[in-house]
Amino acid sequence: MHEAAMPASGATAIAVGRSGLVLRLLATVAVACAAALVAERSLVGLLPDFAVRVAMSALAGSALISSALWRVVVRPLEQSRDDLNVRYEAALADALTDPLTGLGNH
């Protein structure tokens, strides 16, 4: 493999197994639901209307879920995909180079 084709940052693949992914999803949803319940309980003094409190806490919970899912699930998958793409490009460049002459082999 060519040295120039390797990532300069020394990035390594992030292994995200299926069980780890499920645990991350469940933990994120559980924390966001708990935060939404805490938000609903803390708004009792400010907003006496139950429907408004539920709407506000649901909005806060969904915002928390989306940001947490991005950080916990999507970002590692994107980093893993980027690393695999770099490795694929390096392997492709290595495969297209003739080992005897060093010329392009296409």
N, C-alpha and C positions, 0 to 999 in steps of 0.2 A: 504494500500500500504506500502511496506517496505521502511524504511528510507534509507537503503543502496542502493536501486535501483534508488533513485532519483539522478539527476545530481548534482555534487558537486558545479558546477559554478553557480547554480541557473538559468540556461538557461530557457528562456520562448519562446514559439512559436511566430514566427514573422508572423503576418497575412498579407498576400499579396493578396488582392482582385483582381478580374479580371480588374476592372476599374483602380485600382492603377498600375497594371502591364502594361496596355496599355499606361497610361500616362507616366510611366517611359521609356517605349520603344520609344514613340514619342519624348519625351524631349531629350533623348540621341541621337537619329538620327538627330533631328533638330540642336542640338549643334554641332555634328560632321560635318554636312553639312555646317554650318556657318563657322566652323574652316577650312574646306577644301577650301571654297571660299576665306577666308582671306589669307590662305596660297598661293593660286593661285595668288591673287592680289599682295601679297608681293614678289613673285618670278619674277615679270615682269622685274625688273631691272637686276636680275641675270641671268635669262634664257629667251632669246628673243623668243625661239621656243615655240609656243603655245602647241603643242602636248606633249612636255617634261614637261611643267608646269602643264598641266592637269594630266599627269601620276603621277608626284611627289605629287600633292595635293590630288589626289585620294588615293594614297598609305598612305599618312599621315591621311586622313580622315578615311580610313578603319581601320588603327591601332588604332585611337582614338575611333571609334565605338566599336571595339572588346574589348578594355580594359574598356571602360565605361559600356558596357552592362554586362561585367563580374561583375563589382562592384555594379551596380545598380539593376540588375535583377537576375543573377545567384547566387551570394553569399547569398542574403536573402533566396532564395528558398532552397539552400543547408542547411543553418542553420535551417530552418523550418523543413526540412526533417530529419536532425539529431536529433532535439528535439523530433519529433514525434516517431522516432525509439527508443529513450531512454524511452519515455513514454510507448511505446508498450511493450518493454522488461520488464519494471516494472509491467505493468498490467498482462502480461503473467506469470511472476514469482508469482505474487499475486494470480492469478487464479489457479495455479498449487499447491498452498500450502493449506492444509486442515486447516480451521480456528479453529477446535476443538483441534487437536493434534499438529499442526504446522509442520507436516511431509509432504513430497512431495506427491502430489495427482495426480498420473499419472497412 
